[in-house]
């Protein structure tokens, strides 16, 4: 919009074309269905705001509405405030994510407020104001909404507004840009005191349409859900418009380019080669998952002359540095640096990581209070590689991805602030007070206990179906990130859709992988490094089967069996081991072999001997890789019929012929010949694999676990 939004628009013609820098998503028909349901309209508005990351960060911001409701104790109508509760995300917010509080009781807390030094004590008192006992726990921002008298309120962290809020002349710019219709409150940590300051700002400036929070974000409001929505969009649109105009007047953003980006494929190649090394350093205390971004906004910043000045300053918005740490680690590697000499590379990087850890320890020691929580992991979260891109490392993929997104937001803020004035970050002490806030620590302590495979990455060959998919699902359910792969694109895409639906977008990635093709294996490991930072678990599961009498067995049959089962296991293990050595914290290789590796039977010369070769290769690798803390173990299944490709290609017919039965009789035949009279399912194999990697057998290698219902001839001893 080209006009300054100094009063809220009521133009019925407002639509998506009215805005350039934000998304107008309001649907009159959908809103009409919610008429009279103020909470429903709050959820609707919140989801629309959260759908546009230019308006707020993932998980950040909060919204509220106030409406009359029946008091369950008195039966009288009373004013209730519904506000986004602790945690959650506006884009996916549901009613269950709201806290509902009596407005009158919330306002009465002012009477018992003990002052700024003890404001954290007020959080427990929020519980005495709860209207809906089944609602979400109230967040620290509750009084910020409660003390403002408006029916609908939005508190967001848009990059465009924070750029102004974090500028050296932010207050003056806000006053001039909005002609006094947007108030200003200097930086104050979120909480009860900030709520009082917002109300004081409103009392001193009646008629304003919003308040800018120094270094923090924006408050806007309206008497209806739609009015609040439009007000929010218009204010942010004007901020973004002003910044774009200012950036356009600059001769060079961030002082111009100091480094030139590599072409995209070369960037990804360098990133894939380096990611496991960085992951190893960042996992010195806790296993971390990685994320890589070479977004154009990131490249513009990390390639710039101003990088060395701005990066150490850190971020301004609390939401940003809570997820990205006080500042990033900037690598002094050349974009075209040779990365193949791993030991030389580690020797070069080690002092950089040591320096960062020392910096973080000094930050902690200089800022800590007598009651501060113990120092947390001192490794960097954000690592910048000029000419290549940005890496983020965190406890899981979602946290790493979101950290990267937040640092990209911080880059946007720095870019805007530098264009209109000069960027200012929070003082270190203020940043520390947020990062090591006792209320934040309490929130961390309430987090669920990590699952057994949290922080681990698994590549299971042939994981788009059958045993491989069952293993991948088991590992994902236990916290691992998995790489879904296959030689069949349609099958792989179907598996990915299934994983995304069951586990969310951050658990699995996919890549084509042919275990007989060394190039696709290397590419799959590169994709794994780019998606998650490296790999910890290799499961050699891909396989085929051929059951033929000796004279019917062709050389082509023989070569195909050995290429897939033996050579494939060798090449995948070799490529995976290269990555594990870069990380230098050990790992697991599990080979899905077979009872046929030890049991002789008719019509099985090629398959049985290939399985025996797989078994001995497993023992050889266990002997060789022990010093690397890489465990190599085997699972020996038998007759896994359900959802398995092994029964394709004539195997079932061949085995039925060997046993003198029909194909339909095979399942019962296999179950009956076991000591336990059990059929073996893909999930049974998945559970066996999990046993090896769960952490309970970290000192076991070179082992075989039979999963065959009990076949005495296959007993190993």
HELIX and SHEET records of a PDB file:
HELIX    1   1 UNK A   16  UNK A   18  5                                   3    
HELIX    2   2 UNK A   28  UNK A   33  1                                   6    
HELIX    3   3 UNK A   38  UNK A   50  1                                  13    
HELIX    4   4 UNK A   90  UNK A   92  5                                   3    
HELIX    5   5 UNK A   95  UNK A   97  5                                   3    
HELIX    6   6 UNK A  103  UNK A  108  1                                   6    
HELIX    7   7 UNK A  109  UNK A  112  5                                   4    
HELIX    8   8 UNK A  116  UNK A  121  5                                   6    
HELIX    9   9 UNK A  122  UNK A  126  1                                   5    
HELIX   10  10 UNK A  127  UNK A  129  5                                   3    
HELIX   11  11 UNK A  142  UNK A  146  1                                   5    
HELIX   12  12 UNK A  159  UNK A  165  1                                   7    
HELIX   13  13 UNK A  170  UNK A  177  1                                   8    
HELIX   14  14 UNK A  192  UNK A  204  1                                  13    
HELIX   15  15 UNK A  225  UNK A  248  1                                  24    
HELIX   16  16 UNK A  253  UNK A  255  5                                   3    
HELIX   17  17 UNK A  264  UNK A  282  1                                  19    
HELIX   18  18 UNK A  296  UNK A  302  1                                   7    
HELIX   19  19 UNK A  307  UNK A  310  1                                   4    
HELIX   20  20 UNK A  311  UNK A  313  5                                   3    
HELIX   21  21 UNK A  318  UNK A  324  1                                   7    
HELIX   22  22 UNK A  342  UNK A  367  1                                  26    
HELIX   23  23 UNK A  397  UNK A  420  1                                  24    
HELIX   24  24 UNK A  428  UNK A  435  1                                   8    
HELIX   25  25 UNK A  438  UNK A  445  1                                   8    
HELIX   26  26 UNK A  466  UNK A  477  1                                  12    
HELIX   27  27 UNK A  489  UNK A  503  1                                  15    
HELIX   28  28 UNK A  518  UNK A  532  1                                  15    
HELIX   29  29 UNK A  550  UNK A  552  5                                   3    
HELIX   30  30 UNK A  555  UNK A  561  1                                   7    
HELIX   31  31 UNK A  562  UNK A  567  3                                   6    
HELIX   32  32 UNK A  568  UNK A  583  1                                  16    
HELIX   33  33 UNK A  595  UNK A  597  5                                   3    
HELIX   34  34 UNK A  605  UNK A  625  1                                  21    
HELIX   35  35 UNK A  626  UNK A  628  5                                   3    
HELIX   36  36 UNK A  645  UNK A  647  5                                   3    
HELIX   37  37 UNK A  651  UNK A  659  1                                   9    
HELIX   38  38 UNK A  663  UNK A  665  5                                   3    
HELIX   39  39 UNK A  666  UNK A  672  1                                   7    
HELIX   40  40 UNK A  682  UNK A  693  1                                  12    
HELIX   41  41 UNK A  712  UNK A  714  5                                   3    
SHEET    1   A 7 UNK A  98  UNK A 102  0                                        
SHEET    2   A 7 UNK A  77  UNK A  84 -1                                        
SHEET    3   A 7 UNK A  62  UNK A  70 -1                                        
SHEET    4   A 7 UNK A 152  UNK A 156 -1                                        
SHEET    5   A 7 UNK A 217  UNK A 222 -1                                        
SHEET    6   A 7 UNK A 210  UNK A 213 -1                                        
SHEET    7   A 7 UNK A 182  UNK A 185  1                                        
SHEET    1   B 4 UNK A 289  UNK A 293  0                                        
SHEET    2   B 4 UNK A 389  UNK A 394 -1                                        
SHEET    3   B 4 UNK A 382  UNK A 385 -1                                        
SHEET    4   B 4 UNK A 329  UNK A 330  1                                        
SHEET    1   C 7 UNK A 508  UNK A 512  0                                        
SHEET    2   C 7 UNK A 481  UNK A 486  1                                        
SHEET    3   C 7 UNK A 457  UNK A 460  1                                        
SHEET    4   C 7 UNK A 537  UNK A 540  1                                        
SHEET    5   C 7 UNK A 587  UNK A 592  1                                        
SHEET    6   C 7 UNK A 630  UNK A 637  1                                        
SHEET    7   C 7 UNK A 704  UNK A 707  1                                        
END                                                                             
